[in-house]
Amino acid sequence: MRYAYHFIAVLLLSNVTVSPFSLHAGGTDLDIEISLSKHVYVLHERIVLDATITNTCSDTARTQLLTSPNHRQFRIDLRNGKGDLLEYTGMRFDFVGGPGRLLLEAGGQEFGSFDLAELFSPYDNRSGHSVSNLVFPYIPTGSYTVRAYFEEAVSEELSFEIVEPSGDEGMILGLIEEACKAWDRENRFPAIQRYEEIVDRHPKSVFAERCYYFSKAYSQEASDQKKHGTYDEISFTTDMLLKYPNSSDSRGWLVLVTDHLEEEDKMDFLNSLIQDKRDTRASKFATQMRNKLLLRQKLEKGEQ
């Protein structure tokens, strides 16, 4: 999943709609707000941080996208209970300077979601469970605080805790350990079977999304299709987007699914997603993408 996350981020950065018009705010003011869905997470669970920047000045502002943290204008700081900064182990880009690719009208907002477990998972240590850090990243158990910075804006500080899973989630993590041990390039069926069992029996588990991804992406059917050149990545990604619309990956999935569509078809897909998946991250990202399309159309018509 970390490799998939890296690919999606590159896709996001290379498929951004940039207006041909050059609008600059006379001194931009940006606020940043962050939120977590809960205060206690279990080991190897996704810890999704939502971030929103708002243009509080009266002019349209051009700035950088809220996509890749810890690169120049956007940073997430994560500290343990002792106040020590955790090492950032996520993607690393060296962005050139410039006015940015994002246009924000007065009061406009840019929304982003980030899995802290993927961004700060240690590469060289184990969590104590027989699970690959690459596919089920983790942050060690304990208490943490998180804060975000965007240009000159600073968010409030949030706190959360990571604990060992117990009950059903503990049992499910045990099944994931069995799947990881059973993984064999020559015979993936035993591992895939365990992932399918988790999804079928525990669809609300915090681990269900990743288990579903592996059960489908590495199934025998998918392997055969890839071998014969018939694998449809768009259909698979659409399935993930519709099945898990609240995923922190929904933005990347949405870009991949709509990138090949004509503008009218893209708008229809976005409107449908906004309507059918209300109050989800996918709906928020679809609304954001639709607003950017509308703004671009407005600028192309000279309506400033």
C-alpha positions as CSV (number, residue, x, y, z in Angstrom):
1,M,0.0,0.0,0.0
2,R,2.9,2.4,0.6
3,Y,4.0,1.9,-3.0
4,A,0.4,2.5,-4.2
5,Y,0.3,5.7,-2.0
6,H,3.5,6.9,-3.6
7,F,2.2,6.3,-7.1
8,I,-1.1,8.1,-6.3
9,A,0.8,11.1,-5.0
10,V,2.9,11.4,-8.1
11,L,-0.3,11.1,-10.2
12,L,-1.8,13.9,-8.2
13,L,1.1,16.2,-8.7
14,S,1.2,15.5,-12.5
15,N,-2.5,15.8,-13.2
16,V,-3.4,19.2,-11.8
17,T,-5.6,21.5,-13.7
18,V,-3.7,24.8,-13.9
19,S,-5.5,27.9,-15.2
20,P,-3.7,29.7,-18.1
21,F,-4.5,33.0,-16.3
22,S,-2.1,34.4,-13.8
23,L,-4.0,35.6,-10.7
24,H,-2.1,36.7,-7.6
25,A,-3.5,37.9,-4.3
26,G,-1.9,41.0,-2.9
27,G,-0.6,39.3,0.2
28,T,-2.3,36.0,0.8
29,D,-3.7,35.0,4.2
30,L,-4.2,31.3,4.6
31,D,-5.6,29.4,7.6
32,I,-5.1,25.7,8.2
33,E,-7.3,23.5,10.3
34,I,-6.8,19.8,11.1
35,S,-9.0,17.1,12.5
36,L,-9.0,13.4,13.6
37,S,-12.0,11.1,13.5
38,K,-11.2,9.7,17.0
39,H,-8.8,9.8,19.8
40,V,-7.8,6.2,20.2
41,Y,-6.4,3.9,17.4
42,V,-5.2,0.4,17.4
43,L,-1.7,-0.7,16.2
44,H,-1.5,-1.0,12.3
45,E,-4.8,1.0,11.9
46,R,-4.9,3.9,9.5
47,I,-4.7,7.2,11.4
48,V,-6.3,9.7,9.0
49,L,-5.6,13.4,9.5
50,D,-7.9,15.7,7.6
51,A,-6.5,19.2,6.8
52,T,-8.2,22.2,5.3
53,I,-6.6,25.5,4.1
54,T,-8.8,28.5,3.7
55,N,-8.1,31.7,1.8
56,T,-9.2,34.4,4.2
57,C,-8.2,37.4,2.2
58,S,-10.5,39.3,-0.3
59,D,-8.6,38.4,-3.4
60,T,-8.1,35.2,-5.3
61,A,-4.9,33.5,-4.2
62,R,-2.5,31.3,-6.0
63,T,-0.7,28.8,-3.7
64,Q,0.6,25.2,-3.5
65,L,-1.6,22.2,-3.4
66,L,-2.4,20.5,-0.1
67,T,-1.1,17.1,-1.2
68,S,2.4,16.2,0.0
69,P,3.4,17.0,3.5
70,N,6.9,17.9,4.8
71,H,8.0,19.5,1.5
72,R,8.5,23.3,1.7
73,Q,5.2,25.0,2.3
74,F,3.3,22.1,4.0
75,R,4.5,20.2,7.0
76,I,3.0,17.8,9.6
77,D,4.8,17.4,12.9
78,L,4.1,14.3,15.0
79,R,5.5,14.1,18.5
80,N,5.5,11.2,21.0
81,G,4.5,11.5,24.7
82,K,8.0,12.8,25.5
83,G,7.7,15.6,23.0
84,D,10.2,14.1,20.6
85,L,9.5,14.6,16.8
86,L,9.0,11.4,14.9
87,E,11.0,10.9,11.8
88,Y,9.1,11.6,8.6
89,T,9.4,8.5,6.3
90,G,6.8,9.4,3.7
91,M,7.4,10.7,0.1
92,R,10.2,13.1,-0.5
93,F,10.1,15.7,-3.3
94,D,12.1,18.8,-3.8
95,F,9.6,21.3,-5.2
96,V,10.8,24.3,-7.1
97,G,9.7,27.7,-5.9
98,G,6.9,29.6,-7.6
99,P,3.4,31.0,-7.2
100,G,1.8,27.6,-7.0
101,R,-0.7,25.5,-9.0
102,L,-3.8,26.1,-6.9
103,L,-6.2,29.0,-7.3
104,L,-8.4,29.8,-4.3
105,E,-11.0,32.4,-4.5
106,A,-11.8,34.6,-1.5
107,G,-13.1,32.2,1.1
108,G,-12.0,29.2,-1.0
109,Q,-10.7,26.0,0.6
110,E,-8.5,23.1,-0.2
111,F,-9.0,19.8,1.6
112,G,-6.6,16.9,2.0
113,S,-6.4,13.6,4.0
114,F,-3.2,11.9,5.1
115,D,-2.5,8.6,6.8
116,L,-0.1,9.4,9.6
117,A,0.8,5.7,9.8
118,E,2.1,5.8,6.3
119,L,3.9,9.0,6.7
120,F,5.7,8.2,10.0
121,S,6.0,4.4,10.0
122,P,9.5,3.2,11.0
123,Y,11.3,1.2,8.3
124,D,13.8,-0.6,10.5
125,N,11.7,-1.8,13.4
126,R,8.8,-4.2,13.9
127,S,5.6,-3.5,15.8
128,G,5.8,-6.8,17.6
129,H,3.5,-8.5,15.1
130,S,4.4,-10.5,12.1
131,V,3.1,-8.0,9.7
132,S,5.0,-6.2,6.9
133,N,5.5,-2.5,7.6
134,L,5.2,-1.8,3.8
135,V,1.7,-3.2,3.5
136,F,0.3,-2.5,7.0
137,P,2.4,0.5,8.3
138,Y,2.3,1.4,11.9
139,I,3.3,3.9,14.6
140,P,4.3,2.4,17.9
141,T,1.8,2.3,20.8
142,G,1.7,5.4,23.0
143,S,0.4,9.0,23.2
144,Y,1.0,11.5,20.4
145,T,0.3,15.1,19.4
146,V,0.1,16.4,15.9
147,R,0.2,19.8,14.3
148,A,0.3,21.1,10.7
149,Y,1.9,24.1,9.1
150,F,1.1,25.6,5.7
151,E,3.1,28.6,4.6
152,E,2.7,31.0,7.6
153,A,-0.4,29.3,9.0
154,V,-0.2,27.0,12.0
155,S,-3.0,24.6,13.1
156,E,-4.1,23.8,16.6
157,E,-2.4,20.8,18.3
158,L,-4.4,17.5,18.4
159,S,-3.7,14.5,20.6
160,F,-4.4,10.8,20.2
161,E,-3.3,7.4,21.5
162,I,-2.3,4.1,19.8
163,V,-3.0,0.9,21.7
164,E,-2.7,-2.8,21.1
165,P,-5.8,-4.3,19.4
166,S,-8.0,-6.5,21.5
167,G,-11.3,-8.4,20.9
168,D,-12.3,-8.7,17.3
169,E,-9.6,-6.4,16.0
170,G,-6.9,-8.4,17.9
171,M,-8.2,-11.6,16.3
172,I,-8.3,-10.0,12.9
173,L,-4.7,-8.8,13.2
174,G,-3.9,-12.4,14.0
175,L,-5.5,-13.5,10.7
176,I,-3.5,-10.8,8.9
177,E,-0.3,-12.2,10.5
178,E,-1.2,-15.6,9.2
179,A,-1.8,-14.1,5.7
180,C,1.6,-12.4,5.8
181,K,3.3,-15.6,6.8
182,A,1.4,-17.6,4.1
183,W,2.3,-15.1,1.3
184,D,4.0,-16.9,-1.5
185,R,4.5,-15.5,-5.0
186,E,3.9,-19.0,-6.5
187,N,0.8,-19.7,-4.5
188,R,-1.1,-16.7,-3.1
189,F,-4.3,-18.5,-2.6
190,P,-3.8,-19.3,1.2
191,A,-3.0,-15.6,1.9
192,I,-5.8,-14.2,-0.3
193,Q,-8.3,-16.6,1.4
194,R,-7.5,-15.1,4.8
195,Y,-7.9,-11.6,3.5
196,E,-11.3,-12.5,1.9
197,E,-12.4,-14.1,5.2
198,I,-11.7,-10.9,7.0
199,V,-13.6,-8.8,4.6
200,D,-16.6,-11.2,4.4
201,R,-16.9,-11.7,8.2
202,H,-15.7,-8.3,9.5
203,P,-16.5,-5.7,6.9
204,K,-16.5,-2.9,9.5
205,S,-13.0,-3.7,10.8
206,V,-10.4,-1.0,10.7
207,F,-8.3,-3.4,8.6
208,A,-11.0,-4.3,6.1
209,E,-10.1,-1.8,3.4
210,R,-6.5,-2.9,3.1
211,C,-7.5,-6.6,3.2
212,Y,-10.0,-6.0,0.4
213,Y,-7.4,-4.3,-1.6
214,F,-5.0,-7.2,-1.4
215,S,-7.7,-9.8,-1.9
216,K,-8.6,-8.2,-5.2
217,A,-5.3,-6.7,-6.5
218,Y,-3.4,-10.0,-6.0
219,S,-6.2,-12.5,-6.7
220,Q,-5.6,-15.2,-9.3
221,E,-8.1,-13.5,-11.6
222,A,-6.2,-10.3,-11.5
223,S,-2.9,-12.1,-12.0
224,D,-4.3,-13.9,-15.1
225,Q,-5.7,-10.6,-16.5
226,K,-2.3,-8.9,-16.0
227,K,-0.6,-11.8,-17.8
228,H,-2.9,-11.5,-20.7
229,G,-3.0,-7.7,-20.8
230,T,-6.7,-7.5,-20.0
231,Y,-6.4,-6.1,-16.4
232,D,-8.6,-3.0,-16.0
233,E,-7.0,-0.8,-13.4
234,I,-9.7,1.9,-13.8
235,S,-12.5,-0.5,-13.0
236,F,-10.6,-1.8,-9.9
237,T,-9.9,1.7,-8.7
238,T,-13.5,2.7,-9.3
239,D,-14.6,-0.3,-7.2
240,M,-12.2,0.8,-4.3
241,L,-13.5,4.4,-4.5
242,L,-17.2,3.4,-4.3
243,K,-16.7,0.7,-1.7
244,Y,-14.5,2.8,0.6
245,P,-15.4,6.4,-0.1
246,N,-14.1,7.5,3.2
247,S,-10.6,6.3,2.6
248,S,-7.7,8.7,2.8
249,D,-6.8,7.3,-0.7
250,S,-10.0,8.5,-2.2
251,R,-8.4,11.6,-3.7
252,G,-5.9,9.7,-5.6
253,W,-8.4,7.1,-6.7
254,L,-10.7,9.9,-7.9
255,V,-7.9,11.5,-10.0
256,L,-7.1,8.1,-11.6
257,V,-10.7,7.3,-12.4
258,T,-11.6,10.7,-13.9
259,D,-8.3,11.5,-15.6
260,H,-9.3,9.9,-18.9
261,L,-12.8,11.3,-19.0
262,E,-14.0,14.1,-21.2
263,E,-15.0,17.2,-19.2
264,E,-18.7,16.6,-19.4
265,D,-18.4,13.0,-18.4
266,K,-16.1,14.0,-15.6
267,M,-18.6,16.5,-14.3
268,D,-21.4,13.9,-14.4
269,F,-19.2,11.4,-12.5
270,L,-18.3,14.0,-9.9
271,N,-22.0,15.1,-9.4
272,S,-23.0,11.4,-9.0
273,L,-20.3,10.8,-6.4
274,I,-21.2,13.9,-4.5
275,Q,-24.9,12.9,-4.4
276,D,-24.4,9.2,-3.6
277,K,-21.5,9.3,-1.1
278,R,-22.5,12.3,1.0
279,D,-20.5,13.2,4.1
280,T,-17.5,11.2,2.9
281,R,-14.0,12.2,1.9
282,A,-14.7,11.0,-1.6
283,S,-17.6,13.5,-1.8
284,K,-15.4,16.3,-0.4
285,F,-12.7,15.6,-3.0
286,A,-15.3,15.4,-5.8
287,T,-16.8,18.7,-4.7
288,Q,-13.3,20.2,-4.7
289,M,-12.5,18.9,-8.1
290,R,-15.8,20.1,-9.5
291,N,-15.2,23.6,-8.1
292,K,-11.8,23.7,-9.7
293,L,-13.4,22.7,-13.1
294,L,-16.0,25.4,-12.7
295,L,-13.4,28.0,-11.8
296,R,-11.3,27.1,-14.8
297,Q,-14.4,27.4,-17.1
298,K,-15.2,30.8,-15.5
299,L,-11.6,32.0,-16.1
300,E,-11.5,30.7,-19.7
301,K,-14.7,32.7,-20.4
302,G,-13.0,35.8,-19.0
303,E,-15.3,36.1,-16.0
304,Q,-12.9,37.4,-13.4
